């Protein structure tokens, strides 16, 4: 999986600049991102503040833990027994 240059917290702070009235083109040039990336971030993180982002991360981690407990063969592994054929 590709590693991003920006943390989720940094992305939220960039989006806050836009909410403060800075143009998208100026933000993109300043941070070296494309307008498409900015709008993807806005769709995913728009309206979140740092506290809400932290809660979202905790919920994702909790859900991942619950899924791994239910499926002992791994996150993308499915067990098929011979008796099911």
N, C-alpha and C positions, 0 to 999 in steps of 0.2 A: 504494500500500500504506500502511496506517495506521502511523504512527510511535508507538511505545510510550513511556510516561513512564518506564518502568523498564528499566535495562540488565539483561542476563542475570545479571551479577554481583550486582546488587542483588536480583534475584528469588531467587537462591540464598541470599543472606543472610536474606531474609524467610522462606524455607522452613526455614532453620536455627533461627530463632526458634521455630517450631512444634515442631521436634525437641527443643528445649530445654524444652518444656512449656507454652508460651504457647498459649492457646485461639485457634482460628481466628477467632472473632468479634472478639476483641480485636485481632488482627493486622490484620484487614480494616478495622476502624474506624480504627486508627492510621495506616494507609497509604492509606486512601481507595479500597479495592478491594472488589469483590463476592466473596462466598464462592465463586461459580462460577469467577471468574478465579483465585482462590487454588488451587482444586482442579485447574483446567487446568494451572497452573504446576507443581503437585505431580506430575501425571501426566507432564509433559514433562521437568522438571528434578529430580524427587525423587531423592535419594541422591547427587547430584553435588556435588563440592566445586569450589573455584575452579580448581584445576589440571586436573581432568577437563573442566571447562567450556572451558578454554583449548584442550585437546586436541581437543575436539569441534568448536570453531570452526575450528581448523586443518584438520581432516579435511573439513569442509564446504567450505571454500575450495579445498582441493586437488581435491575431486570436481567442483566447479563449473568449475575451470580445465580439468580433463580433458574434461568434457563440451563446453566451448566449443571446445576444440581439435579434437574429433571432428566437430562440427557447425558449419561455417563460416558458415551462414546465420543463426545466432542461437539462443538457448536454446529458443524455442518455434516455430521455423521449420523446415519440412520442405521439401526440394527434391523436386519431382515433375517428372521429365523427360517429354517427349512420347513417347518411345520406350516408356514403361511402360504406355501405353494400348492 
